[in-house]
């Protein structure tokens, strides 16, 4: 299925922009302009969620305008309210897409859709519809509300602005889908209720959702573009209503307003057949247990994730039972069956079951295709990823917390304290006051006049907002460095979310380095038997023997082993166990979580040795770094290592123990590559260490006189794949030019004359599907490919990046690399390699995200492969990788005050241990628009929009992505201003929580990934987009909006003490040349590089003490190190720079900038508040925003 998927084309109109949108003329072309108001209210307005917004085709209709939405205002594609709470596994889910056929179709589509490296969002690639709707198999999310007996939990709205996900209700047949926008139905059906929820003083006319596309719709259009083509393809042969999708929609029938439900369109994508016992349940009984497959599918929407374009259609889940072991196997099976990887290798991929990801009930997927009208197909393609995403267990779709099957007795046994007794007792009162409108207006809601208040930048870095929870819950919550949401106050309904015009999503950094991490070694891992949620601080103990899941609200038994607390050595206090006291924990997993015995850590290095590579001199740095860190490679006594070099041929190295020296084996037939001696090319690191050292010492000089100018990268990768297939591991590829021979050869597609174009930027997607297919094959064999591109010329990174994006690898890029001519890049490579070779690594990983019933996930961003409906496959996982997720509200959350999210990462450590890292986040639910704005996390919002914009750039056009980013600001501020009274038209007002939103969006528009009118190499642009999709928030924000400090006047005042070191804390400066003075020195922190700008009239004492030169004129052009001078100013400066470096994994390179320095241009391009030839200044951008709002 891999090849088929890779052949897919981006759907026509996918992410297409509105024809009416135009950019300002002249110098203002940098900032897109909204034109017709009708369009603002239509496709573009709320749809700033990109086409990568994986919405199933049926859900999204790019061509639908507000008029269509209004016409079908009352018609929801899927009824938000379950027909009944019972779950019947035997009943097919109407409107659900059969998982098998759907999976394969969606996988193919996702490939084609994802031909673009950047469309990681699941939405377009995989048909969301194919996944079970219910949260039954939503193994990932955890709901906090369940933990508190006093809190009632609401249903989840089926329709979400940001994409429909199927709930347990039956879905309409694909053929029945109408042209209505998926999102529109959501917003249009709620106008009255929306108005009711609007707090006093808010303009109720803000958005009768019927007229304005729901935000999701708009966002999906703006950033998602049209997923139509994908959906179209999906619809053909993907939907089979004949097969019952058991657990998915068992309990709830999805009804499409005006259309009714059609059994012929089952929307489950990879599903397992339900266990007989489960399937026999009557529909009316809300079944507590659902098939693990369901849970698996629930966790992550397989089909639409664009980012992972590697996303293959969800694999059919094998039947699984309530037993955790079977669940785990099923999970792995689901992975294995994924269409893209199943063909690749013998390695079992049932990680779906391993992580235990499903509700006990299983869904069955049917493969009979259902042909839908082309129009419907188009809409289907545009559906959000979450559309097909299983939302909740059918039985739990109802707002009622406990199901009849599970006693939900909230009372305590006498003498037994609920886990956080204080929390539970205070929940009603403390959470009842969550609505900000009942208390004094918080600081986050203070109105800020953006056009008047010019100095809005804080003195120090912007902290993550603190959720409005009581102190006990706040202490227990997950760190925002690992897990944060774009909205720390979750809207009660999708309609309210639509009104706010803000995206709902999660930013994850799941495997980051932690100084403290509770490791649980207990033989029993306690999980909900229904949704497979791991026990966490936000569950509630009904009594000493029972606990209620905070995601699906099922009541579970407390295992006997869990009654003992190893920390206190006491018995009978399960609520004091470390699993229930920490929101981030790591479990040592048993063999139940393994498909095969843990494999050794295997590292293969594939090195370019062509003339271009030798000339650049990178081999010396790589070999030297390996020699220095050979003993620090993560692993154990079984660690294996191998080397392949290539130019016009492929060279292997026999390093078998017993040889006197390494033996080179050359394969010149690159069209039929083979392994000359398969058993001796990967050797034990410790047994063959001397031979390995000999090879590393010899390699830099072995090809000194080579005249080979060609590069056979493709054949070398094919050989590497064959070599690594039996065990899996990590392939590190070093490439210096465009591949020119054999499979995967590429031709230059860049026109240097178009680098400064303000019009169309082409070739952001791959030129061939070879690297994507190869990556999918590698992913199926648990092998990740990391790419180091050291290039002085165009190398088509857009094509090469596929090998890392789809295999969960990482990308390093060193433009204009030369060991001697570009010392800054050489130093950066050396530092990056040290971190790369020694950092923690996880193998054979899978990740699933679970969330409270009523919420659904529909699109994923990052480097990974979606193997099942809700399962991300990560052949390798590293602590520097970040992920993003888009969500929607499927059912109203009126019955709960809290929602929870839980991510579970199952991986094999380098020591051969199977481990599960779990993060749980708890957030309050609010019912007023003001509360939603008060809880907005502007940095998370911007990072999520950046991911969406990358996908939109690739699937549609860069212009569309830029328009969508601007519209995101216009729509959200217009929505906020419409709720305020006594506003003059000349004012541009934002809540304090969003005051930096326009500034950050302008910074995004001027970033290499999205800028126009400025000379930008295509590879540079593509790499910036790759970074947007894979960097954690803390590092991504430095790329988007660098920090500027004045450092020539550092003092001992306003300092902090870190490890007995005094660190100055200079205030942040605006990114404007008006802040620069010729008498000063300024440090700009861009994340991966530090610029130290020295003014011409800078004090000579500072230059002498800090730079080590007598005066400005004597400072060299290429200075990258600060000398250690025994002077206070030198110590303060070095201490501050070291403190900044210590906070990030990859040590930034320091570059000293003088007025004559060529790098001066790069420095000044980061001053984003200033006007350039092709872009607005910040003030002009604000005026442009205000003008569009007033239209």
TANORFEN-V280153 format. One line per field, one symbol per residue. ss: DSSP state (@ for helix, = for strand, . for the rest). A space follows every 50 residues. Layout:
ss = ???
//
This chain:
ss = .@@@@@@..............==..@@@@@.==...@@@@@.@@@@...= ....=..........@@@@@@...........................@@ @@@@@@@@@@@@@......==@@@@..@@@....@@@=..==..@@@... ......=................@@@.....@@@@@@@@.@@@@@@@... ...@@@@.......@@@@@@@@.=...@@@@@@@@..........@@@@. .........................@@@@............@@@@@@@@. ....===................@@@@@@@@@@@@@@.@@@@........ @@@@...................@@@@@@@@..=@@@@.....@@@.... ....................@@@@@@@@@@@@...@@@....@@@.===. ....................@@@@@@......===.=.===..@@@@@@@ ....====.........===......=......=.....====..===.. ....===..@@@@==....==..@@@.@@@...=====..@@@....... .=======..@@@@@@.@@@@@@@@@@@@@@@.......=======...= ====........=====..@@@..........==....@@@@@@@@@@@@ @@..........@@@@@@@@@@@@....=======............... .@@@...............@@@@@@@@@@@..=========.....@@@@ .@@@@.....=====.......@@@@@@@@@@@@@@@@..========== =...=======...====..========....=======.=......=== =========....=============..@@@@@@.=.@@@@@@@@@@@@@ @@@@@..@@@@@@@@@@@@@@@@@@@@@@.........===@@@..@@@@ @@@@@............@@@@@@@@@@@@@..@@@@@@@@..====.... ....====..====...==...@@@.....=====...======.....@ @@@@@@@....@@@.............@@@@@@@@@@@@@@@......== ===......@@@@@@......=..=..@@@@@@@@@@@@..
//
